[in-house]
Amino acid sequence: MKGESMDAIECIVTRKSIRKFLPGPVPKEILREVIAAALRSPSYLNTQPWEAVVVSGAKKDALAEMLAGLIERDAPVSSDLPKPGPWPAVNDARIKDNAAKRAQALGQNNSAPDFRKQVRIANSRFYGAPHGIFLYQDTTLPPWSLMDIGGFAQTLMLAAHAKGLGAVPQGYLTEYSPEVKAFLGIPESKRLVLGMSIGYPDLSAPAAKYQSPRASVDEIVRWVE
Ligand SMILES: Cc1cc2nc3c(=O)[nH]c(=O)nc-3n(C[C@H](O)[C@H](O)[C@H](O)COP(=O)(O)O)c2cc1C
């Protein structure tokens, strides 16, 4: 990776979800720079329908403990966004293909009885990252605004990658939306859209070598001319 001089296309195609981090924190100026870059994301009528909390240090650890505790005692989940699924067949096939390939690459046993719980707990612990970022927006905003905040999240992750950071977007971090919002002082009038772990990636981890598959251009595009 070329750091500051990374070409935009190289940055886009080499970004991937990072799920193992070095413990050291990211300097606040760098996090600010990455978030400032994300602020340039496009949005419907320039509404900029995104707000964020960055949680670090002892507060992040306490939040992780709270979430892990909820999962351990099987507390009922409550996301601000409806639980997805059932998925159309083509999308479902991609979920299963990625899960199988990833399990094989990492030597995981997806069918272990407590596998899902382990995954949820690893998510709740921010995969060991020094920082969590929570993205939220007003509940009265239209579906278009979900698209906008998704673009914001991707721009943030690309900027992070360009700066040598790693990140992973996490729907799991919204499973306990009311509890997370109360902990972080986010008003109930906001919907929690996405959590994210961010930090310096541990590139020695086996997962760092795995790249998730994609459909080809020809599978998803028809050229009408
Ligand atoms: C909205 C959204 C929610 C996601 N939630 C999670 C999650 O909770 N935990 C996780 O480990 N990865 C999560 N991911 C990451 C996806 O699994 C990942 O983006 C996908 O497998 C493609 O891999 P890549 O990001 O490495 O290219 C999420 C991604 C998106 C866009």
The ligand as a Tripos MOL2 file, in Angstrom:
@<TRIPOS>MOLECULE
LIG
   31    33     1     0     0
SMALL
NO_CHARGES

@<TRIPOS>ATOM
      1 C1        -24.6030   -2.5150    6.2290 C.3       1 LIG1
      2 C2        -23.5130   -3.5280    6.5220 C.ar      1 LIG1
      3 C3        -23.5580   -4.2450    7.7000 C.ar      1 LIG1
      4 C4        -22.5340   -5.1530    8.0000 C.ar      1 LIG1
      5 N1        -22.5350   -5.7980    9.2060 N.ar      1 LIG1
      6 C5        -21.4700   -6.5420    9.5770 C.ar      1 LIG1
      7 C6        -21.3580   -7.0470   10.9020 C.ar      1 LIG1
      8 O1        -22.2260   -6.8330   11.7490 O.2       1 LIG1
      9 N2        -20.2410   -7.7350   11.2300 N.ar      1 LIG1
     10 C7        -19.2370   -7.9600   10.3410 C.ar      1 LIG1
     11 O2        -18.2450   -8.5970   10.7050 O.2       1 LIG1
     12 N3        -19.3040   -7.5050    9.0590 N.ar      1 LIG1
     13 C8        -20.3880   -6.7890    8.6710 C.ar      1 LIG1
     14 N4        -20.4490   -6.2320    7.4110 N.ar      1 LIG1
     15 C9        -19.3350   -6.4530    6.4700 C.3       1 LIG1
     16 C10       -19.7250   -7.3870    5.3210 C.3       1 LIG1
     17 O3        -19.7330   -8.7140    5.7750 O.3       1 LIG1
     18 C11       -18.6780   -7.1980    4.1920 C.3       1 LIG1
     19 O4        -18.7330   -5.8620    3.7360 O.3       1 LIG1
     20 C12       -18.9140   -8.1510    3.0130 C.3       1 LIG1
     21 O5        -18.7780   -9.4900    3.4150 O.3       1 LIG1
     22 C13       -17.9320   -7.8510    1.8860 C.3       1 LIG1
     23 O6        -16.6060   -7.9570    2.3710 O.3       1 LIG1
     24 P1        -15.5660   -6.7550    2.3150 P.3       1 LIG1
     25 O7        -16.1360   -5.5940    3.0980 O.co2     1 LIG1
     26 O8        -14.3200   -7.3040    2.9710 O.co2     1 LIG1
     27 O9        -15.3540   -6.3830    0.8810 O.co2     1 LIG1
     28 C14       -21.4730   -5.3540    7.0730 C.ar      1 LIG1
     29 C15       -21.4690   -4.6270    5.8850 C.ar      1 LIG1
     30 C16       -22.4460   -3.7290    5.6110 C.ar      1 LIG1
     31 C17       -22.3750   -2.9050    4.3390 C.3       1 LIG1
@<TRIPOS>BOND
     1     1     2 1
     2     2     3 ar
     3     2    30 ar
     4     3     4 ar
     5     4     5 ar
     6     4    28 ar
     7     5     6 ar
     8     6     7 ar
     9     6    13 1
    10     7     8 2
    11     7     9 ar
    12     9    10 ar
    13    10    11 2
    14    10    12 ar
    15    12    13 ar
    16    13    14 ar
    17    14    15 1
    18    14    28 ar
    19    15    16 1
    20    16    17 1
    21    16    18 1
    22    18    19 1
    23    18    20 1
    24    20    21 1
    25    20    22 1
    26    22    23 1
    27    23    24 1
    28    24    25 2
    29    24    26 1
    30    24    27 1
    31    28    29 ar
    32    29    30 ar
    33    30    31 1
@<TRIPOS>SUBSTRUCTURE
     1 LIG1         1 GROUP 0 **** ****
